[in-house]
């Protein structure tokens, strides 16, 4: 029976493609565009896919969409023949877990405050520095990539030692006119991986150089790479507070959420016992 339905349906799609939308509209029934074993695809859903297409394009997209829809139903019906008790148990477990997750996410968003005061995060930072250890080297500063023969390099170098407003204006104008690349990150930590991805040199060698200096200049056959570091911190050390804030917030909020969910589970259980939804037989 399913094979017959599929063959008839495929022929119907071909006819639709050849004759266009007038034939289709003439054979629609109660707004239904197609039907497979009692499951209906409505014209409104098809029109949402067809959009503003007309003529042969409209018929082609319509036929392809309906065929895909019908095929998915037929595949699902066939797959249902292979469902075992174990699969049903797994599906039930997954549904239960998914519903519980969505429920907990919703009540957390309603009842657990999502922002933290700085004083709370500072106390955590001071008390849990062993949990806030850097896994990468991080830097603040600026990176300039210029051609080796770029003009006014002496003037550029004189401005790099003090990155004040006037000097930054000069550097940005210089970068606009001459640089192959420019990145300013005075207020944002960059990891070594983020920073050195644009520099064709061994990362560990560059990090080693920066342990003893703040200005690093390296070059290849075409360009000169100028890295001025204003702040740095290396892996194995405690994260700077402004870098650690995001991690601290995640940790504290996770703790608050876990505590809240545990309390909610206990509340639901006690309520279930009190209302006799939960019955324990001894």
N, C-alpha and C positions, 0 to 999 in steps of 0.2 A: 504493500500500500504506500509506504514512504517513498519507494523508488518511483512509483507512478506519479505521486505528487510532485516529486523533484523534476521529473522529465517534463510534465505538463507546465510546471512553473518556469523552467528554462526556456521552453518554446514561447511561452507568454512574454518573457523578457525580450527575446529576439524580435517578436512581432512588434512589441512596444518601440523598440529601437528603430524599426523600419518605418513605422507609420506615424510616430511622433505623438505629441501630447494630446491631440484631439481624440485619438482612438482611446488613449488611457482614460481621459476624463469621461468619455462616453460609457466606459465599462466599470467605473467606480461604483461602489455600493455603500451608501451611508458614510461617506468619508473614509472608507477603508481602501488603502492602496494595494494591500496584499494580505493573504491569510495562509497560514501553515498549521494544519491540525488544530484549528480553533484559536490559535494565537494570531492577533491582528496587528498589522502595521498601518498606522493612520496617515492620511494624506498630509496632514500638518507636519508630521515628522519628516516625510520625504521632501516637502517643499523647503524645509529648513536646510536640507543638504543641497538641493538643486539651486537654491538662491535665485539669482537674476539670470541664470542661463536660459537660452531659448533654442528652439529648433532641435537639430540633431544632437547638440551638446547636452541639452536638457534631457532628452530621451536616453542618451548614453549614460549619463551620471545617475539618472533615475534607475535604469535597469541594473547597473552595477551595484548600487546601494541596496536595492531590494534583493538581489541575488545574494549579496553578502549577509543580509539580515536573515533570509530564509535558510541559508547554509548553516549559519551558527545555530539556529534552532534544531535543524536536523542532526547536526553533530552532537548537540547536547542530549537529544533524545537517544541517540546511539550510545553515548557515553553512560547514560543512566543505566543501561543494561549491565554495566561492569561495576556498579557500585556494590561494595561489600560492607558488612557490618563495621569493619575496621575504618573504612573511609568515612562512613557515617559518623563514627565516634570522633574522628579527627576533625570533621567539619563542625560537629557540635561543639567540640572543645575550642576550635578557632572562633566560632561565632560568640561563644561565651566570653572568651578572652577579649575579643574586639569590642563587644558591648561594654564590658567592665572598664576597658581602657578609655572609651569615649565618655562613659559616665564619670570616671575619676578625673579626666581632663577637664570636663565641664565644671564640676564642683570646685576643682582647684582654681580655675580661672575666676570663679565667683567669690571664693572665700579666702584664698591665700593671697596676700599682698605681694604684687610683683616687683615692687621697688624697695630698695634698702637705703637707710640713712648712711652717710659716710662714716659716722661714728661707729656704727655696727661693723662695717667692713674694715675699718682701721683696727678695731679690737681683734677681729679675726686675724688680720694680717700680722699683728704683733704676737699673737698667741700660737699661730700655726705655720710659721715660716718653713718648717720642715716639709710641709705639703706644697710649698710654692717655689719649687726649684726649677730653674730654667733648663729646658731641654735643647735650646738652641742659643746661639749668640745673637744679640739684638743691638740695634744702633738707631740713633737719631742724627740727622744732618742733611746733607744734600749731595746729589750726584750729578755731575756734568760729563757729557760725552761730546768732545769736540774734535774736528779734524786736526791733524798734527800741525798743519800750517795756518790754523785759525789766527786772526789778527788780535792785537792788544792783549796777549796772554799775560804780560807783566802786570798790567792794570787789573786783570781778572784775579791774579794770584794775590795781589795786595788787598783785595776786598774779602777774600775768603777767611782770613784770620779772625775777623770780627763781623759776625752776621747780624748787623743791626739794620734798621729799616732802609737807610740810604744805600748801604752796600747791597742789600737784597734787591733793591730796585735796579741797581746797575747790573747785578748778576742776571736777573730775569730778562732785562733788555738785551743783554749780551747773549743769553741762551736763545732768545727769540730770533736773533739775527744770525747766530753762528752754530748753535749746538745741534748735534745729531740726536741728542737725548738729554732730558733735564727732569730731575725729580727732587722736590723739596719736601722733607719730612722732619721738620724741626719739632713738631708736636705729636708725632706718631712714631712708635717703635716699629722698625722693620727687622725681620729675622734675616740671618745671613742668606738663607735660601731665597727669600723674596728680593733681597737687595742685589745679590751677585748673579742673578739669572741673566742680567743684561751685560755682564762683564765676562769676556771669554778667557777666564783664568781659573786656576785651581782655587776653589773656595777656601780650603784649609790654609793655603799659603797667604791669601788675602787677610783672613782672620788673624793669623799669626803676626802679620805686619802691623795690624791695627792694635794689637795689645800694647805696643810701645809708642804709638803715634796717633795723631788725630787727622792728619792730612796724608792721604794716600794717592799717589799718581802712578799709574801704570799705562802702558801703551802697546798696541799691536802695530801692524804694518800700515794701518790707515788712521786710527783714532787714538786720542789720548783720553783716559778715564780719570776724572778728578773726583775723589770722594773726600768731603770734609765732614768729619764726625764731631758732633757737639756733645753727645752722650753715648755711652756704651756699657754693656754688661754681658758677661760671658757665661756659657753653659756651666751648670754645676753650682752657680751662685743663686741666692734668693732673688726672685723676681722683684724689680722695682714696683712700688705700690701702684703707680698709674698703669703699668702693664698687667699687674695681677688683679686689678679691680674686676675685670670681666670674669676671670676664673673664680674669684672669691664669691661674686654674686651667684654664679651657677651652683657652687658648693652649698652656700647657705640656703638658697631657694630650694635646692634638692632636699636638703635636710628638713626644711619646713614642710615641704610637700609630703615627704615620707612620714613624718610625724602626724600630719593632718590625716593622711589616708589610713594610717594605723588606728588612730582615734575614731575615724569614721567607721571602719570595719567593726571595732569593738562596740560602737554605739548601735550599729545596725543589728549586731548579734544580740545585744541585751534587749533591744526593742523587740526583736523577733521572739525571744524567750518570754518577755513580759506579755506580749500580745498572743502568745501560744501558737504563733506560726511555726516556731521551732519546738518540736516535742522530742524529749530525750527519754528513751526507755531503758530502765535498768533491770 
